[in-house]
Amino acid sequence: MSVPIDPVTSRSPQQATASESSAGRRPSSPRAPRSTGSTDLEALQNRVYSFSDISHYRARERMIIRAADLFLYSLIRAVYSTLRWEVRGREHLDAVLASGHRPIFTFWHVCILGATWFFRNRGIVVMSSVSRDAEYTGRVIKRFGYGTARGSATRGGGRALAEMARCLDNGMEVGFTIDGPRGPAYVAKPGAVTLARHTGQAILPFHIAASS
C-alpha cells in the first residue's frame, strides 16, 4: 500500500497513528498487559519521559547540553516539517495494533532523524546510551514526545531492556536503532529479538528514505 500523507501525531502513547513500516510479524504467544499500580506506573512514566538530571555536570557542560538540545530540536523541526511523506506497508502496523499487541519498532541508525519527526508524540520509548552525548540527544527526542530507557549494547543494556519490557507491559510502544550508534552499520544487534522473546510483542521493522 502506498499513500501520500503528512506525519500525524497521536493524542496519547497508546493510540494508533499513521506510521512508515515495511514488514512485521505477530508473535505466537502474546502476553497481555500487566496491571500496574498507579504509583508504580507514575514512577515509570517519570523515569522515561522526564529530562535527566544533569546537575552533576560542570556548568560549561550543562550549557553545551542545553544549547545542543535546543539547536537540534529546532533544526529537525525546520527541515522535516517541510517534507511530503509517503507510506508503504502501513497495514503491518494496523495488524499489530488490531491484534492487541504493541510494536517493537526497529530501524537502521541512518533513519534516526526522519523517524524522530515522523513518529513524534506517540510516546515511543527508545534505548539511549548513558554517555554525555546521549544527554542532549535524549532531551531532543523527549521534546518530540519520546521516552528513553538508559543503556546500550556495551553498558547497562540489560537494565534498559528490563525497563522497555515494563513499558510494553504498561501499554507503551518501544523502538531500537538496531545497528547503532557505534555500528557496524546495517548489522543488527540482538536486543529487539531478546525483548520480543521475553514480552511476546511484535517486532516491526521500518525504513525511511528520501527522494527528490
N, C-alpha and C positions, 0 to 999 in steps of 0.2 A: 504494500500500500504506500503510495506517495502522495502527500497532500501538502500544499504550501500553507504555513501557519506562522503566526508570531508566537514566541515563547509565552506561556501563560503561567501564572502563579496560583498557588493553592491557598485556601483560607486557613488550613491547619496542616501539620505534618502528616496526618492520617488520611487526608482527602486526595483522591487521584487527580492528576492533571496531565496534560499532553507531555510526551517525552520522546526522545530520539533513541531508538533501540533497534538492534539488528538481529538479535536472537535471544532465546530464553528457554528455560526449562522448568518443569514442575517437579519438585521432589516427591518421592513416592509415599513418604510418611510425614505429612505436615504436622507441626506441633502448634497447638492452639496458644494464643497469648495467655500468659500467666497473669493472675490477678495480683497486683502490687498495691500495697498500702499507699495512701495519698502522700504521706510524709516521705516514703522511700522514692516515689515517683518524682516528687518535687525536688528531692536532692539529686536524682539522676539528671533531670532536666537542667538544673542549675549547673551541674558539672559540665555538661556537654554544650550548652548554649550560651553560657556567660563568658565574658572575656577572662582570660587567665590573669592571675596576679603577676604583675611584672615589677613589684616593689623591690625585689631582691637584686634587680639590675641597677647599675650605676645610672646617674642622671642622664649622661650623654647617650647611653644605650637605650634608655626609656624614650628619649626624644627621637632617636632613629627608628625605633619600632613603631611609634605612633605616626611619624611622618611617612614611613614606607607603607603603612597600613592605609592611610588616607589617600596617598598618591595612587596606589594600585587599585583601590576601590573606585576612585574617580576615573581612572584610565579604562578599566573594564566596562564601566557604565557608558562612557563616552563612545567607545568603539563598538561594543556588541549590541547596544540599543539601536544601532543604525542598520543592522543586518536583516535580511529576509531569510526565514528558516523554512526548510522543507524536511518533513519527517517521513522516514520509511521504516516500517516494522512496528508501528505503534500498537498493533494488535497483540504483540507479545506482552507488553506491559499490561494492557487491558485484561488479557487472560490471567496473568499472575494475580492481579488485584481482584478479579471476579472470583477466583478460586479461594479467596480468603488468605492468600499468602502475602508476604511483604517482600519486595525485591531487594536483592543484594546487587547494587549496580557495580559493574566493573568496566574499566576503560584504561586505555594507554595514557601515560603521563602527558603526551603531546596534546591531548584533548582537554587539558585541565581548565584552561581559560574559558573556552567555549562552554564547557559543561557547567562551570561556575555560574555563568549567566543564564544558560538555558533552563537549568533545574533549580533556579533560585526560589526561595520561600516555600520549599516543600518540607523543610525540617530534616533533610537528609543528614545523617551523622557519618563523617568520614574519618579515616585514620590519619592522624597528624603526628609528626615526629616530635621529639622532646628537645630539639635543638633551638638555638636562639632565632635562627631564620624562620622557624615554624611559628614563632610568636606573632610576627606580623602577618604571615600568610593565614594563620588561624583567625586573626582578627578580621582580615579581609573577608574570608568566606562567611564568618558569623554575621557580618553586615549584610550579606546576601541571604541570610536565613538558614544557614547550615549549623550543624553542631560538630564537635570534634571529640574523638577518643584518642588520648595521647599515647603514642607508642609507634614503633617501626619494626621492620624486619630484623634489625640488629639491636634494638634497645626497647624494652618494655612492650614488645609485640603481644605477648600472652595476656598481659593486663588490658591492652587496648581491645583485643579480640573478645575478652570477657565482658568489657563494657559495651561493645557493639552487640553482643548476644543479649545483654539486658535491654538494650534499646529495641531490638527486634521483638523481644518478649512483651514490650510495652507499646507495640504498635508503630514504632518509628522505622523509617527506611534507612539503609546504610549504603555506603559506597567505598570503593577502593580504586586507587591508581595502582594497578596490579604489577607494573614494571618500574615503579619509581619510588622516590625521586632519584636514587643512585643508579638505577638500571641493573643489568644491561637493558637497553631499550628493546621493547617488544618481546621480552622474556617474562612470562607470568610467574609470580610468586604464589605460594600455596595458601595464603591467608583466607581468600574468599572461599575456596573449596573447604577448608577446615571449618570456617564459620557455618557454611551451608550444611555440612555433615552434622554439626552439633545442634543446629537450630531447626533443621527441616525446612528452611526457607529457600526461595528460588534465586539462583544466580541469573542475572540479566545483563549480558554484555551490550555495550553500545559504542558507536564511533561517531565522531563529529569531524567533518571535512569541509573546507571552504572552496568555492569556485567563483569565478568572475561573474 
